[in-house]
Amino acid sequence: MLKTIKLAVQVIWAGCMLILGTAIGASYGFTRYGIGGTFALGFVGLCLGALVAAAPEMALEILVSGIW
């Protein structure tokens, strides 16, 4: 039961990070560069979202430590 819950949380986390990264990249690209920027920065956001989804500990550490 615990493994199932852990897997569900990981899948939800990965999906949310991919969608969030893509949405942020696409919206920024559209407001700054038009339709071409939407596709380009949407893809960049997707790649960064995949990195965050793959290593959630690193992403949370960056947020907590305040490096940015």
Secondary structure, DSSP 8 states (H G I E B T S, - for coil): -HHHHHHHHHHHHHHHHHHHHHHHHHHHHHHHH-HHHHHHHHHHHHHHHHHHHH-HHHHHHHHHHT--
